[in-house]
Amino acid sequence: MTYHNNLFRFLFSMDDHLVRIKEAESIKRVWKVNVLLVLISLILYGYMAYLGMGTNILSPEAQTLEPLAYEQQKFWFLVGRGTVGLLFALFILFIPSVYFSLLVDIPYRKMVIMQQVVLFVLLIERAIWIPLAVFNGLDWYVSPVSFGIIASYLTDIPWLIYFFGAISLFQIWVIWFQVRYLRNLTEMKKQWIWVYVILFHFFMWALTALLAFMDQYILNRWF
């Protein structure tokens, strides 16, 4: 049986597609969807940079720079954020796919399909960040759909705020989806699937918090 990958149909008929993916011997159009999602990520991150999201660290230097130097810095910031968008999409598509494929013994291409759905949902979350930042001045880690806004009232420790800011309603949906996907494609015990998925996301939240904490140094040195 050949499964023809279609991200949007999958989202609206998940049960049917999970059965077809499990039984599929070959899968078509995986790379086409990958390329489309990577392009969307590049455009989205580029648009966020164009709107000035994340330039608060550069703003204090704006008044001391010559016009040409300032435009150059804005250009490299745009390039840097585009690179972040590219790396983000590639990481979400392929690294978790390797991790879960090795743990649960499911073919790698089937894992990539799972991660395509995950990336699409995470890109929707980032699109929601845009009006929150533009109209309300809220950074991603204090988004109303994340736990960072609660953490900001309980602690002043930046890393903890970033950590809980990385945990959002979208992330919780992703965990649920990955567990459901893996349960349908493997005979592994349910509790072990939950452990593997949650451990992976815990590592990702910690890594996200670390990168956010270091962001000012990355901007100053690279972008």
VODREN-862601 format. One line per 4 residues: number of its first residue (from 1); their letters; for each residue x, y, z of C-alpha. Coordinates in Angstrom, 1 decimal. Each point is the difference from the previous one (the first is absolute). Last residue first. Layout:
N
NUM	A	X Y Z | ...
END
This chain:
223
223	FWRN	23.7 39.3 14.1 | 2.9 -2.0 1.3 | 1.6 1.5 3.1 | -2.7 2.4 1.3
219	LIYQ	-2.9 -2.2 -1.0 | 1.5 -3.2 1.4 | 0.8 1.8 3.3 | -3.5 1.3 0.3
215	DMFA	-1.4 -3.4 -0.8 | 1.8 -1.8 2.8 | -3.0 -0.3 2.3 | -2.2 -0.8 -3.0
211	LLAT	2.4 -2.8 -1.0 | 0.0 -1.4 3.6 | -3.8 0.2 0.2 | -0.3 -1.8 -3.4
207	LAWM	2.4 -2.7 1.2 | -2.0 -0.6 3.2 | -3.2 -0.1 -1.9 | 1.5 -2.5 -2.5
203	FFHF	1.4 -2.2 2.7 | -3.5 -0.1 1.6 | -1.5 -0.7 -3.4 | 2.2 -3.1 -0.5
199	LIVY	-0.7 -1.3 3.5 | -3.7 0.5 -0.5 | 0.0 -2.0 -3.2 | 2.1 -2.9 1.3
195	VWIW	-1.9 -0.3 3.2 | -3.4 0.2 -1.7 | 1.0 -2.8 -2.4 | 1.2 -2.0 2.9
191	QKKM	-3.3 0.3 1.7 | -1.9 -1.1 -3.1 | 1.8 -3.3 -0.4 | 1.7 -0.5 -3.3
187	ETLN	-2.1 -1.7 -2.7 | 0.7 2.7 -2.6 | -1.7 2.1 -2.6 | -3.2 1.0 1.7
183	RLYR	1.7 0.7 3.3 | 2.6 2.1 -1.7 | -2.6 2.3 -1.6 | -1.9 0.4 3.3
179	VQFW	3.1 0.8 2.0 | 1.1 2.5 -2.6 | -3.4 1.6 -0.1 | -0.2 0.4 3.8
175	IVWI	3.5 1.4 0.2 | -0.8 2.5 -2.9 | -3.3 1.0 1.8 | 2.1 0.8 3.1
171	QFLS	2.4 2.0 -2.1 | -2.8 2.0 -1.5 | -1.4 0.7 3.4 | 3.4 1.4 0.9
167	IAGF	3.2 -1.0 1.8 | 2.8 2.1 -1.5 | -1.1 2.8 2.4 | 0.6 -2.3 2.9
163	FYIL	3.6 -0.3 -1.0 | 0.4 3.7 -0.9 | -1.4 1.0 3.4 | 2.3 -2.5 1.7
159	WPID	3.0 1.3 -1.9 | -0.8 3.6 0.8 | -0.2 -0.4 3.9 | -2.5 2.6 1.2
155	TLYS	-2.5 -2.5 1.3 | -3.7 -0.6 0.8 | -1.6 2.7 -2.2 | 2.3 -0.7 -3.0
151	AIIG	-0.8 -3.7 0.4 | -3.7 0.6 -0.7 | 0.9 1.9 -3.2 | 2.4 -2.7 -0.9
147	FSVP	-2.7 -2.7 0.1 | -0.8 0.6 -3.7 | -3.2 0.8 -1.9 | -0.2 3.5 1.3
143	SVYW	3.6 0.6 -1.4 | 2.5 1.0 2.6 | 2.9 -2.0 -1.5 | -0.8 1.2 -3.5
139	DLGN	0.4 3.7 0.9 | -3.1 2.1 0.5 | -0.1 3.6 -1.4 | -3.8 -0.1 -0.2
135	FVAL	-0.7 1.0 -3.7 | 3.3 -1.1 -1.7 | 1.1 -2.7 2.4 | -3.3 -1.7 0.5
131	PIWI	-0.9 0.6 -3.7 | 3.2 -1.9 -1.0 | 0.1 -2.7 2.7 | -3.0 -1.6 -1.6
127	AREI	2.1 -0.8 -3.1 | 2.4 -1.7 2.3 | -2.7 -2.3 1.3 | -1.1 -0.8 -3.6
123	LLVF	3.6 -0.8 -0.7 | 0.0 -2.4 2.9 | -3.1 -1.8 -1.4 | 1.6 -0.4 -3.4
119	LVVQ	3.2 -1.3 1.5 | -1.9 -2.6 2.0 | -1.9 -1.2 -3.0 | 3.2 -0.3 -2.0
115	QMIV	1.5 -1.8 3.0 | -2.5 -2.8 -0.3 | 0.7 -0.3 -3.7 | 3.7 -0.1 0.8
111	MKRY	-0.6 -3.0 2.3 | -1.6 -1.9 -2.9 | 3.1 0.7 -2.0 | 2.3 -1.4 2.7
107	PIDV	-1.7 -3.4 0.2 | -1.3 -0.8 3.5 | 2.3 -1.8 2.5 | -1.3 1.7 3.1
103	LLSF	3.2 1.5 1.4 | 2.1 0.3 -3.2 | -2.9 1.5 -2.0 | -0.9 2.3 2.9
99	YVSP	3.5 1.7 0.1 | 0.5 0.0 -3.7 | -3.3 1.7 -0.6 | 0.6 2.4 2.9
95	IFLI	3.1 1.2 -1.8 | -1.5 0.2 -3.5 | -3.0 2.3 -0.3 | 0.3 2.1 3.1
91	FLAF	3.8 0.6 -0.7 | -0.5 0.9 -3.6 | -2.8 2.4 0.8 | 1.9 1.7 2.8
87	LLGV	3.2 0.1 -2.1 | -1.8 1.9 -2.8 | -1.8 2.4 2.3 | 3.2 0.7 1.9
83	TGRG	1.8 0.7 -3.3 | -2.8 2.4 -0.9 | 0.5 1.7 3.4 | 3.7 0.4 -0.7
79	VLFW	-0.5 1.4 -3.5 | -2.5 2.5 1.4 | 2.4 1.0 2.8 | 2.8 0.2 -2.6
75	FKQQ	-2.1 2.5 -2.0 | -1.0 2.0 3.1 | 3.7 0.3 0.9 | 0.8 1.2 -3.5
71	EYAL	-2.7 2.5 0.2 | 1.4 1.3 3.3 | 3.5 0.2 -1.4 | -1.2 2.0 -3.0
67	PELT	-2.0 2.4 2.2 | 3.0 0.5 2.4 | -0.6 -1.6 3.4 | -0.3 1.6 3.4
63	QAEP	-3.8 0.4 -0.1 | -0.6 -3.6 -1.0 | 2.1 -1.6 2.7 | -2.8 -0.1 2.6
59	SLIN	-2.3 -1.6 -2.7 | 2.1 -3.1 -0.7 | -1.2 -1.9 3.0 | -3.6 0.9 -0.7
55	TGMG	0.5 -1.4 -3.5 | -1.8 -3.2 0.8 | -3.1 0.8 -2.0 | 0.8 2.8 -2.4
51	LYAM	-2.8 -0.4 -2.4 | 2.6 -1.1 -2.6 | 1.3 -2.6 2.5 | -3.4 -1.4 0.4
47	YGYL	-0.4 -0.1 -3.8 | 3.3 -1.8 -0.4 | -1.1 -2.6 2.6 | -3.2 -0.6 -1.8
43	ILSI	1.5 -0.1 -3.5 | 2.7 -2.4 1.1 | -2.5 -2.2 1.9 | -2.4 -0.1 -3.0
39	LVLL	2.9 -1.0 -2.3 | 1.0 -2.8 2.4 | -3.6 -1.2 0.1 | -0.2 -0.1 -3.8
35	VNVK	3.3 -1.8 -0.4 | -1.1 -2.7 2.5 | -3.3 -0.4 -1.7 | 1.7 -0.6 -3.3
31	WVRK	2.5 -2.3 1.7 | -2.7 -2.4 1.3 | -1.9 -0.1 -3.3 | -0.3 -3.9 -0.1
27	ISEA	0.1 -2.7 2.7 | 0.7 -3.7 -0.6 | -1.1 -3.1 1.9 | -3.0 1.7 1.6
23	EKIR	-2.0 -1.9 2.6 | 0.8 2.3 2.9 | -0.3 3.1 -2.2 | -3.5 -1.2 -1.2
19	VLHD	-1.2 -0.6 3.6 | 1.4 3.4 1.1 | -1.7 1.7 -3.0 | -3.4 -1.3 0.9
15	DMSF	0.3 1.1 3.6 | 1.3 3.4 -0.9 | -2.6 1.2 -2.5 | 0.1 3.8 0.2
11	LFRF	3.7 0.3 0.9 | 1.0 -2.7 -2.4 | -1.8 1.7 -2.9 | 2.0 3.1 0.7
7	LNNH	3.4 -1.8 0.1 | -0.4 -2.1 -3.2 | 2.4 -2.9 -0.4 | -1.0 -2.5 -2.5
3	YTM	0.2 -3.4 1.7 | 0.8 -3.0 -2.2 | -1.2 -3.5 0.9
END
